[in-house]
Amino acid sequence: MMKGIRGWSIYVIAVVLVILAAILILVFTGVIEGLEAGVSSLRNPKLTFIMIGIAQIGSTMFLVVLAIMLLTFPFTRQRLGYPVAIAGIISAIVNLTLKLVFQRQRPDEALRLVSVGGYAFPSGHAQSTTAIFLVILLCTLALVNNKQVKACLAVAIISICFLVGLSRIYLGVHYASDVFVGWMIGISIAYLVSMLWQTKSKKGQRENLQPLNHSTKIEIK
């Protein structure tokens, strides 16, 4: 089962990396600057309302509440709650550290549609959303056997991560490079946490089985 889970995990990460590699090419070729302008040109009241709502998915409040909910219920606590909390804490520390190191200013206030503070690089919304939601996806793969369901979950969660990052560019509070690096760091954290957690869980299951096997042998003798 672990081989199947890791196979799906590698597949998901590979798809995400291919998408980000394409974006990276656009960054170095200068096309991404045109993309930023293009996204800004789409602005209208209705779309702005939608983008503000999407951006809230990556807010600290939303992600903290999500983690608390997963930690509250016994069924999700061990399987999702703990790895999500760990990924969220690591992401917050890494993001704050990088912001203080680079101290990159946000786009001009005249371009912003919402009021925000702090530094821009990397995007905290894009990074934390990717780290937490990808951990949920990778850990959930262990609970689902249906391939179609797995594919739907992957598409839904990757779409959420993409749209949250895109919303930050649309709202004028981040450059595309802020979001891109946030995605990359989030992917790295998610993959590391999910793989370590699955390895730990598998090791724990083996240790729990050892005393049972030992006692069984003694009883047979």
Secondary structure, DSSP 4 states (H G I P E B T S, - for coil): -HHHHHHHHHHHHHHHHHHHHHHHHHHHHTHHHHHHHHHHHT--HHHHHHHHHHHGGGSHHHHHHHHHHHHHSHHHIIIIIHHHHHHHHHHHHHHHHHHHHH-PPPSPGGG-SS---S--SS-HHHHHHHHHHHHHHHHHTTT---HHHHHHHHHHHHHHHHHHHHHHHHTTSS-HHHHHHHHHHHHHHHHHHHHHHHHHHHHHHHHHHHHHHHHHHHHH-
